[in-house]
Amino acid sequence: QVQLVESGGGLVQAGTSLRLSCAASGLTFSRYTMGWFRQAPGKEREFVAAISSMTDYADSVKGRFTISRDNAKSTVYLQMNSLKPEDTAVYYCAATSGLARVQRTYDYWGQGSQVTVSS
């Protein structure tokens, strides 16, 4: 079956960096658009970034976060720089053959990785 496993979350100070990884198995990775979403306490899950042959970013992270993928390793990454306390959330990776920003089009989801940014 399909599995998406995130890693790399943790507790960091504002202004520092963190890299999330998401290892996929059980699917033809290169055929999917991979996305990152996040959900902060008390808020709805929101789009962060996606990558197919192109990349797309939410305005709130543009210029600070970079999404990349290694199809040979079936892994997608999210490099997060200049982290802010408002970036604190559970981060999820997901795979879709549909539209990158639309959550309901995503077929598979990881279990989530907590990122906490202290001020």
C-alpha positions in Angstrom: 0.0 0.0 0.0 1.0 3.6 -0.3 2.9 5.2 2.5 4.1 8.7 3.0 6.4 9.2 6.0 7.5 12.6 7.1 10.6 13.3 9.2 12.7 16.3 10.3 10.3 18.2 12.5 11.2 19.6 15.9 11.5 22.6 18.1 13.6 25.5 16.8 14.1 29.2 17.5 12.7 31.9 15.3 15.0 32.9 12.5 16.6 29.5 12.2 16.0 26.7 9.6 14.6 23.2 9.4 14.2 20.7 6.6 11.4 18.3 6.4 11.5 15.1 4.3 8.8 12.9 3.1 9.6 9.4 1.8 7.0 7.8 -0.4 6.5 4.1 -1.2 3.9 2.1 -3.0 3.3 4.6 -5.8 4.9 5.7 -9.0 6.4 8.8 -7.3 7.4 10.7 -10.4 3.8 10.7 -11.7 2.4 12.6 -8.7 2.4 16.2 -7.7 3.7 16.4 -4.2 2.4 18.9 -1.7 3.1 20.2 1.8 0.2 21.4 4.0 0.2 22.5 7.6 -2.3 22.8 10.4 -1.9 25.1 13.3 -3.8 24.6 16.6 -7.4 25.8 16.2 -7.0 26.5 12.5 -7.8 24.7 9.3 -5.2 22.8 7.3 -3.7 25.1 4.7 -1.6 24.8 1.5 2.1 25.5 1.9 3.9 24.4 -1.3 3.7 21.9 -4.1 6.0 20.5 -6.8 5.4 18.8 -10.1 7.6 20.0 -13.0 7.0 23.4 -11.4 6.8 24.7 -7.9 4.0 26.7 -6.2 4.1 28.4 -2.8 1.6 30.0 -0.5 2.3 33.7 -0.2 3.0 33.3 3.5 6.1 31.2 2.8 7.3 32.5 -0.5 10.9 33.5 -0.4 11.5 31.5 2.9 10.6 28.0 2.0 11.8 25.8 -0.8 10.2 22.6 -2.0 12.2 20.0 -3.9 12.0 16.4 -4.9 14.3 13.5 -5.7 12.4 11.1 -7.9 15.2 8.5 -7.6 14.7 8.4 -3.9 10.9 8.9 -4.0 11.3 11.8 -1.5 10.1 15.3 -1.3 11.7 18.0 0.8 10.7 21.3 2.4 13.5 23.5 3.3 12.2 26.1 5.8 14.4 29.2 6.4 13.8 32.3 8.5 11.2 30.5 10.6 8.6 32.5 12.5 6.5 31.5 15.4 3.5 31.6 13.1 5.0 28.7 11.1 4.3 26.5 14.1 2.0 23.7 12.9 1.8 20.0 12.1 3.2 19.7 8.5 1.8 17.0 6.2 3.0 15.8 2.9 0.6 14.5 0.3 0.4 13.2 -3.2 -2.1 14.2 -5.9 -2.7 13.5 -9.6 -5.0 16.6 -9.5 -4.7 20.3 -8.7 -1.8 21.2 -6.5 -3.6 23.7 -4.2 -6.8 21.8 -3.7 -6.7 19.5 -0.7 -9.6 17.3 -1.8 -7.7 16.2 -4.9 -4.9 14.7 -2.8 -5.0 10.9 -2.8 -2.5 10.1 -0.1 -1.4 11.8 3.1 1.4 11.3 5.6 0.9 11.2 9.3 2.3 14.7 9.9 5.4 16.1 11.6 5.3 18.7 14.3 7.2 21.9 13.8 7.4 24.3 16.7 9.1 27.7 16.4 9.8 29.6 19.6 10.1 33.4 19.8 
